[in-house]
Structures are given as structure tokens and as C-alpha cells.
């Protein structure tokens, strides 16, 4: 609404206010006459400042939207339905496991309080690390126990194995001797054949 539009009122509110100010001596008639009658009575710098403020607000709004989009992109692998369904399934399995543990809480507590060997073995605190090393050695020994037992069981049969090995070596030597004899016979036969061929040629 333009306060200088006289078509709306016979006496506008602004004119009435200015008349009162002039009558009371707050303003003079010259001051009233010097007021511009155009609608845009503000300085153009004020209009530019208002436009800058509006643009800054719009820019802040756009930056906020960009930040929200970046955050949504970074958390897409977390908020996606596919990953959420997998995590929900894992959570359900974990929850069911916890429920089973809670149902068996009393029996589990009794089992944990019951010693493994029916007796307690108190160990001083400064010896705990040595106990750990001994347990590692025991585990290694148990892992290799089967191979060691097999080795021990094979000790009584070593004599039989050695006798079998000696028999095999003797048989191998006999076969080598036989091969040498046959090779000598073959060489002798070749020499005889070659000499016979030479005599036939000279004759």
C-alpha cells in the first residue's frame, strides 16, 4: 500500500500525522514539502544492501543443501536398504545368541565356577607368564605327539627293515654281476662276428 496514494483516503494517515507534527511544531512546513513524493524514497545503497543480504541467505541455503547431499552420499552405504537388511539380520542373530546365553545363565555360571580338574591350582602373579610359556610348550608337544608315537612304534621293526634292505642290496649286486657278464658276452660275440666278416671279405 502506497501511503502517498491520495485516491484511497480523503485525508491519508500520513498527511494527518504530518499535519499534527506541523501543528505541534515538531516539523516545519518546509521539511514536509522537502519529503519526496516518489514510492522509492530509500537510498539505492540500501536497496543494494538488501539484495546482498537476500543473496547471502540464498547462498547459505544452497551451501546447507550441498552439505546435506554430501552427508547423504557419505552415509549411503550405511543407510541403504541392502546394508541395513544385512546388519539387521546380524543383529537378530546376535540378539538370539544373547537370549540363549541369558536363558542358560545359571548353568553357564556353574560350569565356569567348577574347576576343570576338580581341584584349584593357585599360581602366584609373578609366575603367570611362565605358566603361559609352559602351556604353549604343552600344546606343541601334544600336536607332535602322534608323530612321536609313530616313530617310537617303528623302532622295533628297524632290524627287519635293515635285513630287508641288505637282501635288496645283495639281489641288486647279483643283477649287476649278471648284467656285466651278459655285456662281456655281447662284446665277445660282436668281435667274433666282425673278424668273421673281415675274413670273408679277404677271401
Secondary structure by P-SEA (a helix, b strand, c coil): ccccccccccccaaaaaaaaaaaaccccaaaaaacccccccccaaaaaaaaaaaaaaaaaaaaaaaaaaaaaaaacccccaaaaaaaaaaaaaaaaaaaaaaaaaaaaaaaaacccccbbbbbcccaaaaaaaaaaaaaaaaaaaaaaaaaaaaccaaaaaaaaaaaaaaaaaaaaaaaaaaaaaaaaaaaaaaaaaaaaaac
